Amino acid sequence: MRNRSLSVLGLVLLNTLLCCGQTPDAVLTIEPNWPTFYRGEFVTFICDMNEGEETDWSYQINMNGQDVIPYNFYKSYILEHLYQSGEYHCCGLRRSSNKPKCSKTLSVTVSAYRPRATLTAGSTTIPVGGSVTLSCSVETSAGWKYRWFRRTSDISEVRIDNEENRDISVTQGGIYRCDGVRGNPDFYTVISNEETIETKFSNKVFVTQQPNPPQIFSGETITLTCEVQGGETTEWTYEWKRSETVLHRINSKDWTFIVSESSSGDYMCQCRRRDDWYSSTQWSKSITLSVSVTESSPVSSSFPVLLIVGPVIGVILFILLLLLWRHRQFKDLCCIRLFQSESSSQSSTTNHGVNQAESHVYSSLLHGNSCLYETIQTRGATGNERSHHPEEGPDYVNMKPDSSIG
């Protein structure tokens, strides 16, 4: 009874609508129906009149009051390269009528920029026999699938097959990137940041030093050796670091260098496979170098000072020697004049009857600017000793005769 009543009510409503010339509204839908589109994506508009056959109508798409798609005979239409946000609606015009039938408006949001994928890693180091989880994401939207890429030091970047998930697990070292893709045709995001993943070998590494004296001095030569247990058949690149700073990479396990005071610190090494730079051993335990400064260091540091002071001292010594030479010349001239005066006095004494057997005059410079003259005269029995008056010179000297006076 109830179902019969509903049927009758439906017929009444339908007759009322037909009588008044009104029909159900048209409906506009879009595929895919994402909350946000990005400029350049493709979107399909579908306009459904909800009555008659599809071929009974011609269709139009309108955005913000302007025709985007003029009237045509297809209710589905792909709009290529969506470029701006807007309010969209569609209208249908039945061939047997000139009165259009339109849908309600539908808001479409379009972002002006292409999104960038973001890659995150649970860890950047794959443990021995383990794996690392990588995640790729695109800012809030829907419908994304993901592409993954990997490269190494000697292999160009290639796509990882059969991986379209947001999260993947990797067991190989290398440099990884990803991007997002959606739509038809495919619309791609900007590719993500790079993430370097390393694989660690289980081989133990240790460092030795030769020579290994109790104390090392600046200027000495030492050799550090990086040994790999169980890796003798592998071609390694040896990497050295001191205090968390990588200092040296070499293909030989021996590193020979001359130490200085700045060489003090804790040294460690690790080994990488030459054919796969992203596969390496763990770092070794550290070995400590403590370098002492040698005694020659202060001398060498004062060498530039000696280069300046040495010539200055030489010039000063030259000037002093020149002054001394001039002074000696002046004193010699003084002595010659005094000697001539003394000789003249002795001649006068002889003329008065004094016999002089032999006279020897000795002079020497004793001090300061004064000359001391000493005259020794050998006289006969009748000779008289000439007295030396203090006023004749700056110094007074007592003279004793060699023989007694007769």
PAVEXTI-175986 format. One record per residue: residue number from 0; residue in one letter; x, y, z of N, C-alpha, C in turn. Coordinates in steps of 0.1 Angstrom, whole numbers. Atoms other than C-alpha are relative to their C-alpha. Example, Ala and Ser with C-alpha at 12.3 -4.5 7.8 and 13.67 -1.06 7.14 Angstrom:
REM PAVEXTI-175986
ATOM pos code  n.px  n.py  n.pz ca.px ca.py ca.pz  c.px  c.py  c.pz
ATOM   0    A     9   -12     0   123   -45    78     9    12     0
ATOM   1    S    -9   -11     0   137   -11    71    -8    11     8
//
This chain:
REM PAVEXTI-175986
ATOM pos code  n.px  n.py  n.pz ca.px ca.py ca.pz  c.px  c.py  c.pz
ATOM   0    M     8   -12     0     0     0     0     9    12     0
ATOM   1    R    -9   -12    -1    28    24     9     8     2   -13
ATOM   2    N    -7    -2    13    48    17   -23    -9     5   -11
ATOM   3    R    10    -5    10    17    23   -43    -2    15     2
ATOM   4    S     2   -14    -3    12    57   -26    12     8    -5
ATOM   5    L   -12    -7     5    49    67   -34     0     1   -15
ATOM   6    S     1     0    14    44    58   -70    -9    11    -6
ATOM   7    V     9   -10     4    14    79   -73     5    14     2
ATOM   8    L    -6   -13    -3    32   108   -57    10     4   -10
ATOM   9    G   -10    -3    10    60   105   -82    -6     4   -13
ATOM  10    L     7    -3    12    37   106  -111    -6    14     0
ATOM  11    V     5   -13    -1    21   137   -98    10    11    -1
ATOM  12    L   -11    -9     1    54   155   -94     5     1   -14
ATOM  13    L    -5     0    14    65   145  -129    -9     8    -9
ATOM  14    N    10    -7     8    33   157  -144     0    15     2
ATOM  15    T    -1   -14    -4    36   190  -125    12     6    -7
ATOM  16    L   -12    -6     7    71   196  -139    -2     1   -15
ATOM  17    L     2     0    14    62   187  -174   -10    11    -4
ATOM  18    C    11   -10     3    31   209  -172     6    14     1
ATOM  19    C    -5   -14    -2    51   239  -160    13     2    -9
ATOM  20    G   -12    -2     9    80   233  -186    13    -1     8
ATOM  21    Q   -13     1    -7   107   226  -159     5   -14     0
ATOM  22    T    -7    13     0   132   197  -160    11     1    10
ATOM  23    P   -11     0    -9   160   186  -136    12     8    -5
ATOM  24    D   -12    -8     4   192   208  -136    10    -9    -7
ATOM  25    A   -12     7     6   223   199  -157    10    -1    11
ATOM  26    V   -11     3   -10   253   186  -137    13     0    -7
ATOM  27    L   -14     0     6   289   195  -144     9    -7    10
ATOM  28    T   -10     7    -7   316   172  -132    14     1    -7
ATOM  29    I   -13     0     6   354   171  -137     8   -12     4
ATOM  30    E    -9    11    -3   379   143  -139    14     3    -4
ATOM  31    P     2     5   -14   401   139  -121    -4    11     9
ATOM  32    N     6   -10    -9   384   156   -92    10     3    12
ATOM  33    W    -9    -2   -11   414   168   -71    -2    14     6
ATOM  34    P     3   -13    -6   412   196   -46     8    12    -6
ATOM  35    T    -9   -11     6   441   215   -63     6    -6   -13
ATOM  36    F    -6     4    12   453   214   -98    13     9    -1
ATOM  37    Y   -12    -8     3   487   228  -111     0     4   -14
ATOM  38    R     0    -6    14   492   250  -141     7   -10   -10
ATOM  39    G    -5    10    10   497   228  -172    -6   -13     1
ATOM  40    E     7    13     0   476   199  -161   -12    -1    -9
ATOM  41    F    12     2     9   448   184  -182   -12    -4     9
ATOM  42    V    12     3    -8   412   182  -169   -11    -3   -10
ATOM  43    T    11     4     8   381   166  -184   -13     5     6
ATOM  44    F    13    -5    -4   347   185  -181   -11    -9    -6
ATOM  45    I    12     9     4   315   163  -183   -13     8     3
ATOM  46    C    13    -7    -2   282   181  -188   -12   -10    -3
ATOM  47    D    11    10     1   251   159  -182   -13     7     2
ATOM  48    M    13    -7     0   216   172  -191   -10    -7     8
ATOM  49    N    10     8    -8   198   144  -172   -13    -2    -7
ATOM  50    E    12     3     8   172   140  -199     3    -2   -14
ATOM  51    G    -1     3    14   169   127  -234    13    -7    -3
ATOM  52    E   -12     6     5   198   113  -254    11    10    -1
ATOM  53    E   -11    -9     1   233   127  -255     0     8   -13
ATOM  54    T     0    -7    13   229   135  -292   -11    10    -2
ATOM  55    D    11   -10     1   198   156  -285     5    14     4
ATOM  56    W    -5   -12    -5   220   183  -271    13     5    -6
ATOM  57    S   -13    -6     2   248   207  -279     4     6    13
ATOM  58    Y    -5    -3   -13   271   216  -250    10    12    -1
ATOM  59    Q    -8   -11    -1   290   246  -238     6     0    14
ATOM  60    I    -7    -2   -13   316   252  -210     3    15     2
ATOM  61    N    -2   -14    -3   318   286  -193     8     2    13
ATOM  62    M    -8    -3   -11   343   301  -169     0    15     3
ATOM  63    N     1   -14    -4   337   333  -150    -7     9   -10
ATOM  64    G     8    -8     9   311   344  -175     4     0   -14
ATOM  65    Q    -5     0    14   332   337  -206     0   -15    -5
ATOM  66    D    -1    13     6   330   308  -230    14    -6    -1
ATOM  67    V   -12     8     1   358   283  -226     0    -9   -12
ATOM  68    I     2    10    10   344   257  -249   -14     4    -7
ATOM  69    P    13    -4     7   317   269  -275    -9   -13    -1
ATOM  70    Y     9    11     2   287   248  -282     5   -11   -10
ATOM  71    N    -4    12     8   295   213  -296    -8   -12     3
ATOM  72    F     9    11    -1   280   179  -298     5   -11    10
ATOM  73    Y    -5    10   -10   301   162  -270    -1     5    14
ATOM  74    K     2    -4   -14   292   163  -234    13    -1     8
ATOM  75    S   -13     0    -7   328   154  -224    10     7    -8
ATOM  76    Y   -10    -8     7   356   178  -232    12     1     8
ATOM  77    I   -13    -1    -8   393   177  -222     5    14    -2
ATOM  78    L    -6   -13     1   406   211  -214    15    -1     3
ATOM  79    E   -15     2     0   444   211  -221     7    12     7
ATOM  80    H    -8   -10    -6   469   230  -200    -8    10     8
ATOM  81    L     7    -8   -10   447   243  -172     9    11     5
ATOM  82    Y    -9   -11    -3   461   277  -164    -5    10    11
ATOM  83    Q     4    -9   -11   439   296  -138   -12    -5     7
ATOM  84    S    12     4    -8   414   292  -111   -12     7    -5
ATOM  85    G    12    -7     4   378   300  -117   -13    -7     4
ATOM  86    E    13     6    -2   341   293  -114    -6    -5   -13
ATOM  87    Y     4     7    13   330   268  -141   -15    -4     1
ATOM  88    H    13     6     2   295   258  -153    -2    -4   -14
ATOM  89    C     2     4    14   281   242  -184   -15     2    -3
ATOM  90    C    14    -2     5   249   247  -205    -2   -10   -12
ATOM  91    G     4     9    11   231   224  -229   -12     7    -8
ATOM  92    L    11    -5     8   209   235  -258    -6   -11    -8
ATOM  93    R     6    11     6   184   210  -270    -4     4   -15
ATOM  94    R     2    -4    14   180   209  -308   -14     4    -3
ATOM  95    S    14    -3     3   142   211  -306    -4    13     8
ATOM  96    S     4   -12    -8   143   242  -283    12    10    -1
ATOM  97    N   -11   -11    -1   162   275  -282     3     4    14
ATOM  98    K    -2    -3   -14   161   276  -244    11    -9     6
ATOM  99    P   -10     8    -5   194   265  -228    -3    -5    14
ATOM 100    K     1     6   -13   197   244  -197    14    -1     6
ATOM 101    C   -13    -2    -6   226   252  -173     2    -7    13
ATOM 102    S    -3     6   -12   244   236  -144     3    10    11
ATOM 103    K    -5    -8   -11   254   250  -110    15     2    -3
ATOM 104    T   -14    -3     1   289   265  -107     8   -10     8
ATOM 105    L   -10     9    -7   319   244   -97    13     7     1
ATOM 106    S   -12    -7    -2   350   260   -82    12    -9    -4
ATOM 107    V   -12     7     3   384   249   -96    12     8     4
ATOM 108    T   -12    -7    -5   417   259   -78    12    -5    -8
ATOM 109    V   -12     3     7   448   261   -99    12     7     6
ATOM 110    S   -12    -6    -6   483   266   -84     9     5   -12
ATOM 111    A    -8    -6    11   506   288  -105    14    -6    -1
ATOM 112    Y   -14     6     1   538   268   -98    -1   -15     0
ATOM 113    R    -1    15     0   549   232  -103     6    -4    13
ATOM 114    P    -5     4   -13   554   214   -70    13    -8    -1
ATOM 115    R   -12     7    -1   586   198   -59    -2   -12    10
ATOM 116    A     1    12    -8   589   163   -45    11     1    11
ATOM 117    T   -10    -1   -11   607   159   -11     3   -15     4
ATOM 118    L    -5    14    -3   628   128    -3     6     1    15
ATOM 119    T    -5     1   -13   635   118    33     5   -14     2
ATOM 120    A    -6    13    -2   656    89    46     0    -3    15
ATOM 121    G     0     4   -14   652    69    78    14     0     6
ATOM 122    S   -14     0    -4   690    66    79     8     2   -13
ATOM 123    T    -8    -2    12   718    75    55    11   -12     0
ATOM 124    T   -10    12    -1   738    43    65    -8   -13     0
ATOM 125    I     6    14     0   727     8    56     8    -9     9
ATOM 126    P    -8     9    -9   738   -15    84     3   -13    -7
ATOM 127    V    -4    13     6   755   -48    76   -12    -9    -1
ATOM 128    G    11    10     3   729   -71    60   -14     6     2
ATOM 129    G    13    -6    -2   701   -45    65    -5     8   -11
ATOM 130    S     5    -8    10   682   -19    46    -4    14     6
ATOM 131    V     4   -14    -4   671    18    47   -13     3    -7
ATOM 132    T    13    -4     6   636    32    41     1    14    -5
ATOM 133    L     1   -14     6   632    62    18   -14     3    -3
ATOM 134    S    13    -5     2   601    83    15     0    12    -9
ATOM 135    C     2   -11     9   589   106   -13   -14     6     2
ATOM 136    S    13    -6    -3   561   131    -8    -1    13    -9
ATOM 137    V     3   -13     7   544   160   -26   -10     7     8
ATOM 138    E     8    -8    -8   527   188    -9   -15    -3    -2
ATOM 139    T    14     4    -1   490   185     0    -7     0   -14
ATOM 140    S     9     3    12   471   171   -31    -2   -15     0
ATOM 141    A     3    15     0   461   137   -43     4    -5   -14
ATOM 142    G    -2     7    13   466   111   -70    14    -2    -5
ATOM 143    W   -14     1     4   504   110   -70     5   -15     0
ATOM 144    K    -9    12     0   525    80   -80    14     5     0
ATOM 145    Y   -14    -5    -1   563    81   -76     9    -8    -8
ATOM 146    R   -11     6     7   593    75   -96    13     1     8
ATOM 147    W   -13     1    -8   627    65   -80    12    -1    -9
ATOM 148    F   -12     0     8   662    71   -94    12    -2     9
ATOM 149    R   -13     2    -7   697    60   -83    11     1    -9
ATOM 150    R   -13    -1     7   732    67   -94    11    -2     9
ATOM 151    T   -12     1    -8   767    60   -82    11     7    -7
ATOM 152    S   -11    -7     5   802    73   -89     3    -4   -14
ATOM 153    D    -3     5    13   805    52  -120   -12    -5    -9
ATOM 154    I    12     4     7   769    45  -130    -9    13    -2
ATOM 155    S     9   -11     2   747    72  -146   -14    -3     7
ATOM 156    E    13     2    -7   713    78  -130   -10    -8    -8
ATOM 157    V    10     8     6   687    52  -138   -12    -1     9
ATOM 158    R    12     2    -7   651    46  -128     0   -14     6
ATOM 159    I     2    12    -7   644    19  -102   -13    -6    -5
ATOM 160    D    12     6     5   620    -5  -119   -10    -5    10
ATOM 161    N    10     6    -8   587   -16  -104    -2     7    13
ATOM 162    E     2    -8   -12   587    11   -78    -8    13    -2
ATOM 163    E     8   -12     1   559    36   -77    -6     4    13
ATOM 164    N     6    -3   -13   551    36   -40     7    12     6
ATOM 165    R    -5   -12    -7   557    65   -17    12    -4     9
ATOM 166    D   -11     5    -9   580    44     6     6   -12    -7
ATOM 167    I    -7    12     5   607    20    -6    11    -4    10
ATOM 168    S   -11     4    -8   634     0    11    12    -3   -10
ATOM 169    V   -11     2     9   669     0    -4    11    -7     8
ATOM 170    T   -11     8    -6   699   -23     3    13     4    -7
ATOM 171    Q   -12    -4     7   724    -6   -21     3    15     3
ATOM 172    G    -5   -14    -2   745    25   -15    -1     8   -13
ATOM 173    G     0    -8    12   743    54   -39    -7    13     3
ATOM 174    I     7   -13    -1   726    88   -46   -14    -2    -5
ATOM 175    Y    14     3     4   688    86   -47    -7    14    -1
ATOM 176    R     9   -11     2   662   110   -60   -14    -6    -4
ATOM 177    C    14     5     4   624   108   -67    -8    12    -5
ATOM 178    D     9   -10     4   596   127   -83   -14    -6     0
ATOM 179    G    13     5     0   558   125   -84    -6     2   -14
ATOM 180    V     6    -1    13   536   119  -114   -15    -4     2
ATOM 181    R    14     2    -1   498   120  -119    -7     5   -13
ATOM 182    G     8    -5    11   471   126  -145     2    -8   -13
ATOM 183    N    -1     6    13   466   117  -181    -3    11   -11
ATOM 184    P   -13     5     0   487   126  -199     8     3    13
ATOM 185    D    -8    -1   -13   514   124  -171     4    14     2
ATOM 186    F    -5   -13    -4   521   155  -152    10    -2    11
ATOM 187    Y   -11     3    -9   555   155  -133     3    12     9
ATOM 188    T    -5   -10    -9   567   174  -103    14     3    -3
ATOM 189    V   -15    -2     1   601   190  -100     6   -11     8
ATOM 190    I    -6    11    -7   625   163   -90     5     4    14
ATOM 191    S    -3    -3   -14   634   160   -53    15     3     2
ATOM 192    N   -14    -1    -4   666   167   -34     7   -13     0
ATOM 193    E    -8    12     0   694   142   -34     2    -5    14
ATOM 194    E    -4     6   -12   701   118    -6    10   -11    -2
ATOM 195    T   -11     9     2   734    99    -3    -2   -11    11
ATOM 196    I     2    11    -9   730    64    12    13    -9    -2
ATOM 197    E   -12     8     0   761    43    21    -3   -14     6
ATOM 198    T     0    14    -5   765     6    27    13    -3     8
ATOM 199    K   -11     3    -9   788    -5    55     4   -15    -1
ATOM 200    F    -5    14     0   810   -36    52     3    -4    15
ATOM 201    S    -2     5   -14   816   -58    83    16    -1     2
ATOM 202    N   -15     1    -2   855   -57    77     4    10    11
ATOM 203    K    -6    -8   -10   874   -44   107    12     8    -6
ATOM 204    V   -11    -9     5   899   -15   101     8     5    12
ATOM 205    F    -8    -6   -11   928    -5   123    12     7    -6
ATOM 206    V   -11    -9     4   957    20   121    13    -4     7
ATOM 207    T   -13     2    -6   994    14   127     9    12    -4
ATOM 208    Q    -9   -11     2  1023    39   129    14    -5     0
ATOM 209    Q   -15     3     1  1060    36   119     7    13    -4
ATOM 210    P    -4     6   -13  1082    46   135    -9     4    11
ATOM 211    N     9    -3   -11  1065    47   169     8     3    12
ATOM 212    P    -8    -3   -11  1088    64   193    -8     6    12
ATOM 213    P     8    -5   -11  1077    76   228    -4    15    -3
ATOM 214    Q     2   -14     3  1080   112   215     3     4   -14
ATOM 215    I    -2    -4    13  1076   128   181     3    15    -1
ATOM 216    F    -4   -14     1  1093   160   172    -4     6   -14
ATOM 217    S     4    -7    13  1083   186   145    12    -2   -10
ATOM 218    G   -10     2    10  1101   179   113     4   -14    -3
ATOM 219    E    -2    15     2  1102   141   116   -10    -5   -10
ATOM 220    T     9     6    10  1087   118    90    -5   -13     6
ATOM 221    I     6    12    -5  1062    91   100    -9    -6   -11
ATOM 222    T     9     7     9  1040    66    81   -11    -6     8
ATOM 223    L    12     6    -5  1004    57    90    -5   -10   -10
ATOM 224    T     4    11     9   991    24    76   -14    -4     4
ATOM 225    C    14     4    -2   954    15    72    -2   -14    -4
ATOM 226    E     1    14     2   948   -22    75   -14    -5     0
ATOM 227    V    13     5     1   916   -40    64     0   -15     3
ATOM 228    Q     1    14    -2   909   -74    79   -10    -7    -9
ATOM 229    G     8     7     9   896   -98    53    -3     7   -13
ATOM 230    G     2    -7    12   897   -73    25    12     2    -9
ATOM 231    E   -13    -1     7   931   -80    10    -2     0   -15
ATOM 232    T     2     2    15   916   -89   -25    -8    11    -6
ATOM 233    T     8   -10     5   895   -58   -28     8    13    -2
ATOM 234    E    -7   -12     3   907   -26   -44    -7    12     8
ATOM 235    W     6   -11    -9   902     2   -18     5    13    -3
ATOM 236    T    -5   -14    -2   905    39   -16     0     3    15
ATOM 237    Y    -2    -2   -14   918    49    18    -3    15     4
ATOM 238    E     4   -13    -4   903    79    35     4     3    14
ATOM 239    W    -5    -3   -13   919    96    65    -6    13     5
ATOM 240    K     5   -12    -6   905   121    89     6     2    14
ATOM 241    R    -5    -4   -13   916   140   120   -10     9     6
ATOM 242    S    10    -8    -8   892   154   146   -12     3    -9
ATOM 243    E    12    -1     8   862   148   122     2     7   -13
ATOM 244    T    -2    -7    13   878   166    93     8   -10    -9
ATOM 245    V    -7     9    10   887   145    62    12     7    -5
ATOM 246    L   -13    -7     4   924   153    54     5    -6   -13
ATOM 247    H    -8     6    11   935   128    27    -7   -12    -5
ATOM 248    R     5    12     6   923   102     2    11    -5    -9
ATOM 249    I   -11     6     7   948    78   -14    -3   -14    -3
ATOM 250    N     2    14     4   948    45   -32    10   -10     7
ATOM 251    S   -10     8    -7   977    32   -11    -4     0    15
ATOM 252    K     3     1   -14   972    20    25    10     7     9
ATOM 253    D   -10    -7    -8  1004    38    36    -1    15    -3
ATOM 254    W     0   -15     1  1004    76    42    12     5     7
ATOM 255    T   -12    -5    -5  1038    91    47     0    15    -1
ATOM 256    F    -1   -15     0  1042   128    58     9     5    11
ATOM 257    I    -9    -7   -10  1064   152    77    -9     7    10
ATOM 258    V     9    -6   -10  1048   162   110     5    14     4
ATOM 259    S    -3   -13    -5  1046   197   124    -9     1    13
ATOM 260    E     7    -2   -12  1031   211   156   -15    -1    -2
ATOM 261    S    14     1     3   997   213   139    -5   -14    -3
ATOM 262    S     3    14     4   998   176   131    -6    -8    12
ATOM 263    S     5     7   -12   988   167   167   -15    -2    -1
ATOM 264    G    14     3     0   954   150   170    -3   -15    -1
ATOM 265    D     4    14     1   934   118   167    -3    -4   -15
ATOM 266    Y     1     4    14   937   100   133    -8   -13    -1
ATOM 267    M     8    12     4   912    75   118     0    -2   -15
ATOM 268    C     1     3    14   908    58    85   -12    -9    -3
ATOM 269    Q    10    10     5   881    40    65     3    -3   -14
ATOM 270    C    -3     4    13   881    22    32   -13    -1    -8
ATOM 271    R    11     0     9   858    26     2     4    -8   -12
ATOM 272    R    -2     7    12   855     3   -28     2     9   -12
ATOM 273    R    -2    -9    11   869    19   -59   -11    -1   -10
ATOM 274    D    11     2    10   841     5   -81   -14     4     6
ATOM 275    D    13    -4    -6   814    17   -56     3     9    11
ATOM 276    W    -4   -10   -10   822    49   -37    -9     0    12
ATOM 277    Y    10    -1   -11   791    45   -16    -1   -13     8
ATOM 278    S    -2    11    -8   802    12    -1    13     1     7
ATOM 279    S   -12    -3    -8   827    15    27     0    -8    13
ATOM 280    T    -1     7   -14   839     0    60    -3    11    10
ATOM 281    Q     2    -9   -12   833    15    94    14     8     2
ATOM 282    W   -13    -7    -3   859    41   106     7    -8    11
ATOM 283    S    -9     7    -9   888    26   125     0     7    14
ATOM 284    K    -3    -7   -12   896    33   161    11    10    -2
ATOM 285    S   -10   -11     2   917    65   165    13    -3     6
ATOM 286    I   -14     1    -5   954    67   170     4    15     2
ATOM 287    T    -3   -14    -4   968    98   187    14     4    -3
ATOM 288    L   -14    -5     3   998   118   175     1    13     9
ATOM 289    S    -3   -12    -8  1013   143   199    14     5    -4
ATOM 290    V   -12    -5     6  1040   164   182     6    11     9
ATOM 291    S    -7   -10    -8  1066   183   203     9     9    -9
ATOM 292    V    -8   -10     8  1085   214   191    14    -2     3
ATOM 293    T   -14     2    -2  1122   209   186     7    13     4
ATOM 294    E    -7   -12    -5  1149   232   201     4     9   -12
ATOM 295    S    -4    -9    12  1157   245   166   -11     9    -4
ATOM 296    S    11    -8     4  1123   260   163     2    15     4
ATOM 297    P    -2   -14    -3  1131   292   183    10     7    -8
ATOM 298    V   -11    -6     8  1163   298   163    -6     3   -14
ATOM 299    S     5    -2    14  1145   294   130   -10    11     1
ATOM 300    S    10   -10     0  1117   317   142     7    14     2
ATOM 301    S    -7   -13    -1  1143   344   151     9     4   -12
ATOM 302    F    -9    -3    11  1161   342   118    -3    13    -7
ATOM 303    P     3   -13     6  1142   371   102     5    12     8
ATOM 304    V    -5   -11    -8  1152   393   132    15     1    -2
ATOM 305    L   -15    -1     2  1189   384   127     3     6   -13
ATOM 306    L    -3    -6    13  1187   394    91    -1    15     0
ATOM 307    I     1   -15    -2  1178   429   102    11     5     9
ATOM 308    V    -9    -5   -10  1199   433   133    15    -2    -4
ATOM 309    G   -14     3     4  1231   417   118     7    11    -8
ATOM 310    P    -6   -10     7  1238   443    92     1    13     8
ATOM 311    V     0   -12    -9  1230   471   117    12     0     9
ATOM 312    I   -12     1    -9  1256   458   141    13     1    -8
ATOM 313    G   -12    -1     8  1281   455   113     4    14    -3
ATOM 314    V    -2   -14     3  1277   491   103     5     8    12
ATOM 315    I    -5    -6   -13  1281   502   140    15    -3     3
ATOM 316    L   -14     4    -2  1313   482   143    10     7    -9
ATOM 317    F    -8    -7    10  1327   497   111     3    14     4
ATOM 318    I    -2   -14    -4  1321   532   124     9     1    12
ATOM 319    L    -8     0   -12  1337   524   157    15    -2    -3
ATOM 320    L   -13     2     5  1368   510   140     6    12    -7
ATOM 321    L    -4   -11     7  1370   540   118     4    12    10
ATOM 322    L    -3   -10   -10  1369   564   148    13    -4     8
ATOM 323    L   -12     4    -7  1396   543   166    12     3    -8
ATOM 324    W   -11    -2     9  1418   545   136     4    15    -1
ATOM 325    R    -2   -15     0  1414   583   134     7     4    13
ATOM 326    H    -6    -3   -13  1422   585   171    14    -3     1
ATOM 327    R   -14     4    -1  1454   566   168     9     8    -9
ATOM 328    Q    -7    -9     8  1465   588   140     3    13     7
ATOM 329    F    -2   -13    -7  1460   619   161    10    -2    11
ATOM 330    K   -10     3   -11  1480   603   191    14    -1    -5
ATOM 331    D   -14     2     6  1509   593   168     6    14    -3
ATOM 332    L    -5   -13     3  1512   629   156     4     8    12
ATOM 333    C    -4    -6   -12  1512   642   191    13    -5     6
ATOM 334    C   -13     6    -5  1540   618   201    12     5    -8
ATOM 335    I   -12    -5     8  1562   629   172     4    14     3
ATOM 336    R    -4   -14    -3  1560   665   181     7     1    14
ATOM 337    L    -6     0   -13  1568   659   218    15    -6    -1
ATOM 338    F   -13     6     1  1598   637   207    10    10    -6
ATOM 339    Q    -9   -10     6  1612   665   185     3    11    11
ATOM 340    S    -3   -10   -11  1609   690   215    11    -6     9
ATOM 341    E    -9     6   -10  1628   666   238    14    -1    -6
ATOM 342    S   -13     1     7  1656   661   212     7    14     0
ATOM 343    S    -6   -13     0  1661   698   210     6     4    13
ATOM 344    S    -5    -3   -13  1665   702   247    13    -8     4
ATOM 345    Q   -12     8    -3  1691   674   249    12     6    -7
ATOM 346    S   -11    -6     8  1712   691   222     6    12     7
ATOM 347    S    -4   -12    -7  1713   723   242     9    -4    12
ATOM 348    T    -8     5   -12  1727   704   273    13    -4    -4
ATOM 349    T   -13     5     5  1755   688   252     9    12    -3
ATOM 350    N    -8   -12     4  1766   722   240     6     7    12
ATOM 351    H    -6    -5   -12  1773   732   276    10    -9     7
ATOM 352    G   -12     8    -6  1799   705   282    -4   -13     5
ATOM 353    V     4    12    -6  1779   675   291     2   -11   -11
ATOM 354    N    -3    11     9  1791   642   274   -11   -10     2
ATOM 355    Q    11    10    -1  1762   619   266     5   -12    -9
ATOM 356    A    -4    12     7  1772   583   257   -10    -6    -9
ATOM 357    E    10     7     7  1740   569   246   -14     5     5
ATOM 358    S    13    -5    -5  1704   581   247   -11    -8    -8
ATOM 359    H    11     8     6  1674   559   241   -14     6     5
ATOM 360    V    13    -5    -4  1639   572   241   -11   -10    -4
ATOM 361    Y    11     9     2  1609   550   245   -14     7     4
ATOM 362    S    13    -7    -3  1573   562   243   -11   -10    -2
ATOM 363    S    12     8     1  1540   545   247   -12     7     5
ATOM 364    L    13    -6    -3  1504   554   249    -6    -7    12
ATOM 365    L     4     7   -12  1492   547   284   -15     1     3
ATOM 366    H    14    -2    -3  1457   562   288    -5    13    -6
ATOM 367    G     7   -13     4  1432   587   276     7     7   -12
ATOM 368    N    -6    -8    10  1445   615   255    14     5     5
ATOM 369    S   -13    -4    -6  1478   617   275    11   -10    -5
ATOM 370    C   -11     8     4  1512   604   263    10     0    12
ATOM 371    L   -10     1   -10  1538   592   288    13    -3    -7
ATOM 372    Y   -13     2     6  1574   595   277    10    -3    10
ATOM 373    E   -11     4   -10  1602   577   294    13     0    -8
ATOM 374    T   -14    -2     6  1638   587   286    10    -6     9
ATOM 375    I   -11     6    -8  1666   566   298    14     4    -7
ATOM 376    Q   -13    -5     5  1701   582   294    11    -7     7
ATOM 377    T   -12     6    -6  1734   564   300    11    10     0
ATOM 378    R   -10   -11    -2  1759   588   314    14    -5     5
ATOM 379    G   -13     3    -5  1796   588   322     1     4    14
ATOM 380    A    -2    -3   -14  1811   594   356    -2    14     3
ATOM 381    T     1   -14    -2  1810   631   351   -13     6    -5
ATOM 382    G    13    -5     5  1776   633   336   -10     3    11
ATOM 383    N    10    -4    -9  1747   650   353   -14    -5    -5
ATOM 384    E    13     5     4  1711   636   353    -9    12    -2
ATOM 385    R     9   -11     3  1686   659   337   -13    -3     7
ATOM 386    S    12     2    -7  1657   665   359   -12     3    -9
ATOM 387    H    12    -1     8  1622   662   345   -11     7     8
ATOM 388    H     9    -9    -7  1599   690   355   -14    -5    -2
ATOM 389    P    14     4     2  1563   681   361    -8     8    -9
ATOM 390    E     8    -9     8  1550   710   341     3    -3   -15
ATOM 391    E    -3     3    14  1566   696   309   -10   -10    -6
ATOM 392    G     9    10     6  1539   669   304   -11    -2    10
ATOM 393    P    11     3    -9  1506   657   318     2   -10    11
ATOM 394    D    -3    11   -10  1522   628   337    14     3     5
ATOM 395    Y   -13    -2    -6  1551   629   361     6   -14     2
ATOM 396    V    -7    13    -1  1576   600   360    14     2     6
ATOM 397    N   -13     0    -6  1606   595   383    10    -8    -8
ATOM 398    M   -10     6     8  1637   586   364    12    -4     9
ATOM 399    K   -12     4    -7  1666   566   379    12    -2    -9
ATOM 400    P   -12     2     9  1702   567   364     4   -14     1
ATOM 401    D    -5    13     0  1717   535   353    13    -2     8
ATOM 402    S   -13     1    -8  1750   543   371     1    12    10
ATOM 403    S    -1   -11   -11  1760   564   402     7    12    -6
ATOM 404    I    -7   -12     4  1771   599   397    13     2     7
ATOM 405    G   -13    -2    -6  1808   605   402     3    14     6
//
